[in-house]
């Protein structure tokens, strides 16, 4: 039988403005890359823009700052932030 693993908590630190800015830049990326193909009437460029945008979006998805810690560590971390 396998040993039960300790539960880990993940704390993401992101302010609402940072979230909105990241979302706006993602939208601009899609609109710019695909829109350029629409403007020059090139289906191939539209598809290339789509694939580049998907690859960049997937790359951005892995860059979130996450701290993994135990329950006690998470509580201490949150208390430090509330005290500051």
N, C-alpha and C positions, 0 to 999 in steps of 0.2 A: 504494500500500500504506500502511496506517496504521502509525504509530509505536507500538511496544509501550509501554504505560504502566508506570510504576514501581510495584512492589508496595507497598501500604500495609498497615500492621498496625494493628489496632484493639485497644485495651486498655480493658476494662470494669473499673471500680472499684466493687465492691459487696461488702459483708460478708455472711456467711451470715444473720445476724440481720436485716439490711435486706431480704434476699430473702424470708425467712419472713414478715416484717411486711407486705411488699407483697402477697404471696400471700394472707395472712389477710384483709387489707383488701379484696382483690378478691372473695374468697369471701363476706365479710360484705355487700358491695355487692349481689351476686347474690341472696343469701339474703334480705336486707332488702327489696329492691325487688320481687322476685317473690313472696316470702313474704307481703308486705302484701296483694297481690292474692288470694292463697290464703285468707288470714284473712277477708277481707271477701267472699269468693266472687265475685270479679269477673275474668272471663277477660280483659276489655279491660285491666284494670289489670296483670294478669300479663304480657301482651304488651308493654304500655308499659314496664313495669319491665325486661323482657328487652331491649328496644331501647335504653333508656337505659343499661343496664349494658354492652351491646356497644359503644355509642358511647364511653362513658367508658373502657372497657378499651382500645379502639383508640387513644384519646388518650393514655393512659398508656404505651402501647408505644413511642411516639416520644420519650419523655422520658429515656431511658437516657443516662447520661453516657459518651460514647465519645471517646477521643482518637485521631485518625488521625495516623500518623507513619511515617516510613521505618524500615527495619530498624535502622539505626544509632541513630536517635533512640529507638526502642523499647528497644533494649538499654541505652542510657544511662539512660532513664527507670526501667527495672526495677532497674538497679544502684543508682541513687539511693535507691529505695524500700528496697532490701535493706540499704543502709548506714545508713539512718535508724532 
